[in-house]
Amino acid sequence: MSGIAIVNGTLVDPAAPAVSVFDAAVLHGDAYFETLRTYDGRPALLPQHLQRLHAAMTDAGFPEPPSVQELENEVAAAINEFSEGEVVIRVTVSRGVREFGLAAEPEQTTRIVTAYLLTSSRAGTDATATVTDVPGYVFPHKSANYQLQSTLLREARESGFDEVLIADGSELIEGATSNVFVIKGDELATPALGRCLPGVTRRAVLELAAASGFESAERAVSTAELADADGVFICNSLIELRPLTNMGGRSPRVAELRDALLGRYAEDAV
């Protein structure tokens, strides 16, 4: 078995229809999600991911969003379907099934947990990125309405890049699928919250920065800093930290941060 799905607490055939065509996720992308992976069979930083998901649903006014504990139980059930190997998990919660013609708001959310075996990983490997200007860009919650990011990423990969960094004029915001950090001397800078996604891995890196000898800063970062940096890297829960080798210098301290992050994951799995 390479992949499984649990919908509203019930294990279903991932290849068979299991969600209504009138579900808000299908109709309008009205859903939020989290993606993470296991280390030694344990999901890394799961509470942080599910707390972020719950906050997004609450801010969006979802009807009776599922509790963090309920989602934790369904994630555990998904992982238990695999006897060995590391697993990638996605937790999606939509606003629910809408009546035809939007006659009324949904009364109950739809919970979808999918999982599959991790057979290959880009974690820690070098990467390249391009920069694109998206005026007014804001992405404070991990929404399933991912069309813009998907389009930008597809175009970047068609041009031979691994990721695309999104900017508003000269202000750097984030990657299409990642947060971004810039190293200059002892400063580790990342764009401030408000317009970029509050990444779980982003937060973990900031918490570990001091122990690695960095002075961390959440501030406005300009695109001009990319060329003059000692190192630039992107991060998320699946890729961990990936240095962007076509931007700035290539600091060996990125590897130090990645080792510290993996140590944090190991502690979390105890």
C-alpha positions in Angstrom: 0.0 0.0 0.0 1.5 3.4 -1.0 -1.3 5.7 0.1 -4.4 5.9 2.2 -7.3 8.3 2.9 -9.5 9.0 5.9 -12.6 11.1 5.4 -14.5 12.3 8.4 -12.9 9.6 10.5 -13.6 6.7 8.1 -10.9 4.9 6.1 -11.8 5.0 2.4 -10.4 3.9 -0.9 -8.2 6.9 -2.0 -8.9 6.2 -5.7 -12.7 6.2 -5.2 -15.1 9.2 -4.8 -15.4 10.1 -1.2 -16.1 13.8 -1.0 -19.3 15.5 -2.3 -19.1 17.4 -5.5 -20.8 20.2 -3.5 -18.1 20.3 -0.9 -16.7 23.8 -0.4 -13.2 22.6 -1.1 -14.3 21.3 -4.5 -16.5 24.2 -5.4 -14.4 27.2 -4.2 -11.2 25.9 -2.7 -12.7 26.9 0.7 -10.5 24.8 2.8 -7.2 24.9 4.8 -4.5 22.3 5.0 -1.3 21.2 6.7 1.4 18.9 5.2 4.1 17.2 7.3 6.1 14.0 7.5 7.2 11.5 10.0 10.7 10.9 11.4 11.2 7.4 13.0 7.5 6.9 12.5 6.5 10.0 14.5 5.0 13.2 12.9 7.3 16.1 13.4 5.9 19.2 15.2 2.3 17.9 14.8 0.7 20.0 17.5 2.2 23.2 15.9 0.8 22.2 12.5 -2.7 21.4 13.8 -2.8 24.6 16.0 -2.0 26.7 12.9 -4.7 24.8 11.0 -7.3 25.4 13.8 -6.4 29.1 14.0 -7.0 29.4 10.2 -10.4 27.7 10.4 -11.4 29.9 13.4 -10.3 33.1 11.6 -12.3 32.0 8.6 -15.4 31.4 10.6 -15.7 27.7 10.0 -18.8 26.1 11.6 -17.6 24.1 14.7 -14.0 23.4 13.4 -12.7 20.0 14.6 -10.5 20.1 17.6 -6.7 19.6 17.5 -7.2 16.4 19.5 -9.7 15.0 17.0 -7.3 15.7 14.1 -4.4 14.2 16.1 -6.3 11.0 16.5 -7.0 10.8 12.7 -3.3 11.5 11.9 -2.3 8.7 14.3 -4.8 6.4 12.6 -3.4 7.2 9.2 0.2 6.5 10.3 -0.8 3.2 11.9 -1.9 2.0 8.4 1.8 1.7 7.5 3.9 -1.0 9.0 7.3 0.6 8.1 8.9 3.6 6.3 8.4 7.3 6.7 5.1 8.8 5.8 3.9 12.2 4.3 0.6 13.3 5.8 -1.8 16.0 4.6 -4.6 17.2 6.8 -7.3 19.2 5.0 -10.5 20.6 6.5 -13.1 22.3 4.3 -16.0 24.4 5.3 -18.3 21.5 4.3 -21.0 20.6 1.9 -22.9 23.5 0.5 -26.5 23.3 -0.7 -27.0 23.6 -4.4 -26.9 27.3 -5.4 -25.3 28.4 -2.1 -28.8 28.5 -0.5 -27.2 28.2 2.9 -23.8 27.9 4.6 -22.6 24.4 5.5 -23.3 23.2 9.0 -20.4 20.8 9.3 -16.9 20.7 8.1 -15.3 18.0 6.0 -12.1 16.4 7.4 -9.7 14.7 5.0 -6.4 13.0 6.1 -4.3 11.5 3.4 -0.9 9.7 3.8 1.6 8.0 1.6 5.0 6.5 1.9 8.0 8.8 1.4 10.0 7.0 -1.3 12.3 10.0 -2.2 13.1 13.3 -0.6 14.6 16.6 -1.7 15.3 17.5 1.9 18.6 19.3 2.4 19.7 19.2 -1.3 20.8 22.3 -3.1 18.1 24.2 -5.0 17.7 27.1 -7.4 15.0 29.8 -7.5 13.8 32.7 -9.5 12.0 35.8 -8.2 8.6 37.1 -9.5 6.7 40.3 -8.6 3.2 39.9 -7.3 1.8 43.3 -6.2 -0.2 43.2 -3.0 0.6 39.5 -2.3 -0.7 38.2 1.0 -0.9 34.6 2.1 -1.2 34.5 6.0 -3.1 31.1 6.1 -2.4 27.8 4.3 -5.4 27.9 2.1 -6.4 25.2 -0.4 -7.0 28.1 -2.9 -3.5 27.5 -4.2 -3.9 28.4 -7.8 -1.6 31.4 -7.9 1.3 29.6 -6.2 0.8 26.5 -8.3 0.9 28.6 -11.5 4.0 30.5 -10.5 5.7 27.3 -9.4 4.9 25.5 -12.7 6.3 28.4 -14.7 9.4 28.4 -12.6 10.0 24.7 -13.0 9.4 24.9 -16.8 12.3 27.4 -16.8 14.5 25.0 -14.8 14.2 26.4 -11.3 13.1 24.4 -8.2 11.2 27.2 -6.5 9.9 30.8 -7.1 10.4 33.5 -4.6 7.5 36.0 -4.4 8.1 39.7 -4.0 6.0 42.9 -4.0 8.2 45.3 -5.8 11.5 45.2 -3.9 10.1 43.5 -0.8 10.7 39.8 -0.5 7.8 37.9 1.0 8.1 34.1 0.7 8.5 31.2 -1.7 5.5 29.6 -3.5 5.8 26.5 -1.3 8.3 27.7 1.4 9.6 30.4 3.7 12.9 32.1 2.9 15.9 33.1 5.0 18.9 35.3 4.2 22.2 35.0 6.1 24.6 37.9 6.3 27.3 37.7 8.8 25.7 36.6 12.1 22.3 37.9 11.1 19.6 35.4 10.0 16.8 37.4 8.5 13.3 36.3 7.3 10.4 38.4 6.1 8.1 39.4 9.0 4.7 37.9 9.5 1.6 39.5 8.2 1.9 38.9 4.5 3.8 35.6 4.5 2.7 32.2 5.8 3.6 31.6 9.5 5.6 28.5 8.7 6.0 25.8 11.3 9.5 25.1 10.1 10.2 28.8 9.9 9.3 29.2 13.6 11.5 26.2 14.5 14.4 27.7 12.7 14.1 31.0 14.4 13.9 29.2 17.8 17.1 27.3 17.0 19.0 30.3 15.5 20.6 31.6 18.8 22.1 28.2 19.7 23.8 28.2 16.2 25.3 31.7 16.9 22.8 33.8 14.9 21.0 37.0 15.7 17.6 36.3 14.1 15.5 39.1 12.7 11.9 39.1 11.4 11.9 42.2 9.2 11.4 43.6 5.8 13.9 41.9 3.5 14.6 43.4 0.1 15.3 41.4 -3.1 18.6 43.2 -3.4 19.8 41.4 -0.3 19.7 38.1 -2.1 22.7 38.9 -4.3 24.8 40.2 -1.4 24.0 37.4 1.1 26.4 34.9 2.6 23.6 32.3 2.2 20.0 32.0 1.2 17.8 29.1 1.9 14.1 28.0 1.8 12.3 25.8 4.2 9.2 23.8 4.8 8.2 20.6 6.6 9.0 18.3 3.7 12.2 19.9 2.3 13.6 20.9 5.7 16.3 23.5 4.7 17.4 23.8 1.0 20.2 26.3 0.1 19.5 28.4 -3.0 22.8 28.1 -4.7 22.1 30.6 -7.5 21.5 33.4 -4.9 24.1 35.1 -2.7 26.8 33.0 -1.3 26.6 29.4 -0.1 27.1 29.5 3.6 28.1 26.2 5.4 26.0 27.4 8.3 22.9 26.3 6.5 23.9 22.8 7.2 24.4 23.6 10.9 20.9 24.9 11.1 19.5 21.8 9.3 21.4 19.5 11.8 19.9 21.5 14.6 16.4 21.2 13.1 16.8 17.4 12.7 17.9 17.3 16.3 14.6 19.1 17.2 12.6 16.6 15.3 14.4 13.7 17.1 13.6 15.2 20.4 10.0 15.7 19.3 9.8 12.0 18.4 10.9 10.7 21.9 
